Amino acid sequence: MNLTGQRRIPAPRDAVWQALNDPEVLRACVPGCTALERTSDTAFAARVETRVGPVKAALQGTVTLSDADRPRHCRLAGEGRGAAGFARGEASVTLTEDGAGTTVDYTATAQVGGRLAQVGARLIDGAARKLADDFFAAFADAVAPAAESPAPPGTAMAGATAGGGLAPPVWAAGLIGAVGVLWLVFGL
């Protein structure tokens, strides 16, 4: 399965990147995300519950980040398993300044197996697109107000780790729940 798209977020690119690296923002925006935990500077463990047609899927998995070019681009890889089957996938995400906002371009590929695969590609594609749409709608709502009131000077950047690295954008759990049924779009 392939999923590509472009979304405009009404916030500056740095604010969008920071929000994509904030586990609390992501947990609230990823449809069906019940748990999201940082396991290293470049990896997260996630649990997502969703429904694809007649199949209810609860997937536990990981999302890892590579090729990060803050705040412009990253690649994500994810894999999830559950009683309903498995999903694995990869996503490439690019953030581009667009006036006062940010354009998020993404391309994701995924494979699903087990009962998830039995519901058919058309149903899975539709569910993945809906998950991505729902994620970006919630994400835009969450980021836009935060961008309007900047953090006070000296406040730590969201998503920064103790070692100074950046956590992976786990909205990849949104892109790679659109990969868990994209494994959980991504990013997207």
C-alpha positions as CSV (number, residue, x, y, z in Angstrom):
1,M,0.0,0.0,0.0
2,N,1.2,3.5,-0.8
3,L,0.0,6.7,0.7
4,T,1.1,10.2,-0.3
5,G,-0.2,13.6,0.6
6,Q,0.4,17.2,1.5
7,R,-1.1,19.2,4.3
8,R,-0.7,22.8,5.3
9,I,-0.4,23.5,9.0
10,P,-1.1,27.1,10.1
11,A,2.1,27.4,12.2
12,P,5.8,28.1,11.6
13,R,8.0,25.2,10.6
14,D,9.9,25.2,13.9
15,A,6.7,25.0,15.9
16,V,5.4,22.1,13.6
17,W,8.7,20.2,14.0
18,Q,8.6,20.6,17.8
19,A,5.0,19.4,18.0
20,L,5.8,16.4,15.8
21,N,8.4,15.5,18.4
22,D,6.2,16.0,21.5
23,P,4.8,12.7,22.7
24,E,1.9,14.3,24.5
25,V,0.8,16.2,21.4
26,L,1.1,13.1,19.3
27,R,-0.7,10.8,21.8
28,A,-3.6,13.3,21.7
29,C,-3.7,13.6,17.9
30,V,-3.1,10.0,16.6
31,P,-6.4,8.3,16.3
32,G,-6.7,5.4,18.7
33,C,-3.2,5.9,20.2
34,T,-3.5,4.5,23.8
35,A,0.3,4.6,24.7
36,L,3.4,6.3,23.4
37,E,6.7,6.0,25.1
38,R,10.2,7.1,24.1
39,T,12.6,4.1,24.2
40,S,15.7,5.9,22.9
41,D,16.7,9.2,21.2
42,T,15.5,7.8,17.9
43,A,12.7,5.4,18.8
44,F,9.3,5.1,20.4
45,A,7.0,2.3,21.4
46,A,3.4,2.8,20.7
47,R,0.0,1.1,21.1
48,V,-2.8,1.9,18.7
49,E,-6.4,0.6,18.6
50,T,-8.4,1.0,15.4
51,R,-11.0,-0.6,13.3
52,V,-10.8,-1.5,9.6
53,G,-14.1,-2.6,8.3
54,P,-15.1,-5.6,10.4
55,V,-11.7,-6.1,11.9
56,K,-10.7,-4.4,15.2
57,A,-7.0,-4.2,15.5
58,A,-4.9,-3.4,18.6
59,L,-1.3,-3.1,17.4
60,Q,1.9,-2.7,19.6
61,G,5.0,-1.6,17.8
62,T,7.9,0.6,17.3
63,V,8.7,3.7,15.3
64,T,12.3,4.7,14.5
65,L,13.7,7.9,13.0
66,S,16.6,8.2,10.5
67,D,18.0,10.8,8.2
68,A,16.7,13.7,10.4
69,D,17.5,17.1,9.0
70,R,15.9,19.4,11.6
71,P,13.4,21.0,10.9
72,R,13.2,20.0,7.3
73,H,13.0,16.3,6.7
74,C,13.1,12.8,8.3
75,R,12.5,9.2,7.4
76,L,10.5,6.9,9.7
77,A,10.2,3.1,9.9
78,G,7.6,1.3,11.9
79,E,6.3,-2.2,12.7
80,G,3.4,-3.3,14.7
81,R,1.8,-6.6,15.6
82,G,-1.4,-7.7,17.2
83,A,-4.0,-10.5,17.2
84,A,-5.5,-9.1,14.0
85,G,-2.2,-9.3,12.1
86,F,0.8,-7.1,11.5
87,A,1.8,-3.9,9.7
88,R,5.1,-2.5,8.7
89,G,6.1,0.5,6.7
90,E,8.3,3.4,6.0
91,A,7.5,7.1,5.5
92,S,9.4,10.1,4.3
93,V,8.3,13.5,5.6
94,T,9.3,17.0,4.5
95,L,8.4,20.3,6.1
96,T,8.5,23.4,4.0
97,E,8.0,27.0,5.1
98,D,4.8,28.4,3.4
99,G,4.3,32.0,4.4
100,A,3.2,32.0,8.1
101,G,2.5,28.3,7.8
102,T,4.2,25.0,7.0
103,T,3.5,22.5,4.3
104,V,4.0,18.9,5.3
105,D,4.6,16.5,2.4
106,Y,4.7,12.8,3.1
107,T,5.1,9.5,1.2
108,A,4.5,6.2,3.0
109,T,4.5,2.6,2.0
110,A,3.2,-0.3,4.1
111,Q,2.5,-4.0,4.2
112,V,-0.2,-5.6,6.2
113,G,-0.8,-9.3,7.0
114,G,-3.1,-11.6,8.9
115,R,-6.8,-10.7,9.3
116,L,-6.0,-7.0,8.5
117,A,-4.9,-8.1,5.0
118,Q,-8.1,-10.1,4.5
119,V,-10.4,-7.1,4.5
120,G,-9.0,-6.0,1.2
121,A,-6.7,-3.3,-0.2
122,R,-9.5,-0.8,-1.0
123,L,-10.8,-0.9,2.6
124,I,-7.3,-0.6,4.1
125,D,-6.4,2.3,1.8
126,G,-9.6,4.1,2.8
127,A,-9.0,3.5,6.5
128,A,-5.4,4.7,6.2
129,R,-6.4,7.9,4.4
130,K,-9.1,8.5,7.1
131,L,-6.6,8.0,9.9
132,A,-4.2,10.5,8.2
133,D,-7.0,13.0,7.7
134,D,-8.1,12.7,11.3
135,F,-4.5,13.0,12.5
136,F,-3.8,16.2,10.5
137,A,-7.1,17.8,11.5
138,A,-6.3,17.2,15.2
139,F,-2.7,18.1,14.8
140,A,-3.4,21.4,13.1
141,D,-5.9,22.3,15.9
142,A,-3.3,21.4,18.5
143,V,-0.3,23.3,16.9
144,A,-2.0,26.5,15.7
145,P,-2.9,27.9,19.1
146,A,0.5,26.9,20.5
147,A,2.3,28.8,17.6
148,E,0.3,31.9,18.5
149,S,1.7,32.1,22.0
150,P,5.4,31.3,21.9
151,A,7.2,29.7,24.9
152,P,8.9,32.1,27.3
153,P,12.7,32.6,26.8
154,G,14.8,29.8,28.3
155,T,12.0,27.2,27.9
156,A,13.4,23.8,26.8
157,M,12.4,22.8,23.2
158,A,9.7,20.2,23.1
159,G,11.1,16.8,21.9
160,A,14.6,17.5,23.1
161,T,16.3,14.6,24.8
162,A,18.7,14.7,27.7
163,G,21.5,13.9,25.3
164,G,20.6,16.8,23.1
165,G,19.2,14.7,20.3
166,L,15.7,14.9,18.9
167,A,13.1,12.2,19.4
168,P,11.5,10.8,16.3
169,P,8.3,12.3,15.2
170,V,5.8,9.7,16.2
171,W,3.0,11.1,14.4
172,A,4.7,8.5,12.5
173,A,2.5,6.6,14.7
174,G,-0.2,8.7,12.8
175,L,1.4,7.9,9.5
176,I,2.9,4.6,10.3
177,G,-1.7,3.9,12.4
178,A,-2.1,5.1,8.9
179,V,1.0,2.4,8.4
180,G,-0.7,0.2,11.2
181,V,-3.1,0.5,9.0
182,L,-0.2,2.1,7.6
183,W,1.4,0.8,10.8
184,L,0.4,3.6,12.4
185,V,0.9,8.5,8.4
186,F,3.1,8.3,8.8
187,G,4.1,11.1,9.6
188,L,1.6,10.0,8.2
